[in-house]
Amino acid sequence: MNYFKLSIILGVVLSVYYYLDTYVLPTLYIFDTEVLHGIVKESIAVAPPENTTALFYEINSRLRDVYGDNITPYNTEDWMFNNAGNAMGSMFIHHASISEYLIFFGTAIGTEGHTGVHMANDYFYILKGEQWVHDLGDPDPIIYKPGDLHVLKRGSVQQYSMPTTCFALELAQGWIPAMLPFGFADTVFSTLDFGTFAKTVYFTAKRMTESMLRGKF
Ligand SMILES: *[C@@H]1O[C@H](CO)[C@@H](O)[C@H](O)[C@H]1NC(C)=O
């Protein structure tokens, strides 16, 4: 084995990765975290109280006002279950591309698990209920309520729970394909729910392809 050639190749690969990660990836983002926070807060204020479905429609229509066809129109059929990090909930995909995804995520009855370690920043806007978070070294739960934003920085880890009914709008910005193994591991090694697996692959691939065809990566 020629170690000189190997180290040259490794150097080139790492440099390309560093360049893409630092200079290209951030230019691909279209979603503004402040704009999303505004949409969430305004929607909570105007949607009929105690009707989460109406809130979902309200948020989706405001997202479409700002981001157009980058957002799939909301419908109640395109939800799918999601098992990841030992937590179980369901999700609706508004948008997916190489650098971003925007989904509703939550559960009607509560769940608890590991956030996963991701190559993406995660923005979790609470719509209904509460998300509880355990930060290492802090013996008290951090509690996020409707209208609050919980930011999980790339590479960080927490334990989280939704003690009972809780739904959120979640934005991830970073290397989205690198998050997919975490999103599928519980299905492949635990639930063996291949119907959900197929639905998730179908909708993720569909949204990503639609984004690419619009030139959004
Ligand atoms: C909640 O809102 C949805 C969507 O606007 C509507 O179809 C449904 O009838 C509402 N439910 C109740 C109980 O008002």
The ligand as a Tripos MOL2 file, in Angstrom:
@<TRIPOS>MOLECULE
LIG
   14    14     1     0     0
SMALL
NO_CHARGES

@<TRIPOS>ATOM
      1 C1        -60.8800   21.4690   13.7340 C.3       1 LIG1
      2 O1        -60.3800   22.1080   12.5780 O.3       1 LIG1
      3 C2        -60.4920   21.3300   11.4120 C.3       1 LIG1
      4 C3        -59.7490   22.0520   10.2820 C.3       1 LIG1
      5 O2        -60.1330   23.3900   10.1820 O.3       1 LIG1
      6 C4        -61.9590   21.0910   11.1010 C.3       1 LIG1
      7 O3        -62.0780   20.3010    9.9430 O.3       1 LIG1
      8 C5        -62.5830   20.3840   12.2920 C.3       1 LIG1
      9 O4        -63.9590   20.2360   12.0690 O.3       1 LIG1
     10 C6        -62.3370   21.1350   13.5800 C.3       1 LIG1
     11 N1        -62.7810   20.3270   14.7120 N.am      1 LIG1
     12 C7        -63.5590   20.7980   15.6490 C.2       1 LIG1
     13 C8        -63.9010   19.8560   16.7610 C.3       1 LIG1
     14 O5        -63.9800   21.9640   15.6530 O.2       1 LIG1
@<TRIPOS>BOND
     1     1     2 1
     2     1    10 1
     3     2     3 1
     4     3     4 1
     5     3     6 1
     6     4     5 1
     7     6     7 1
     8     6     8 1
     9     8     9 1
    10     8    10 1
    11    10    11 1
    12    11    12 1
    13    12    13 1
    14    12    14 2
@<TRIPOS>SUBSTRUCTURE
     1 LIG1         1 GROUP 0 **** ****
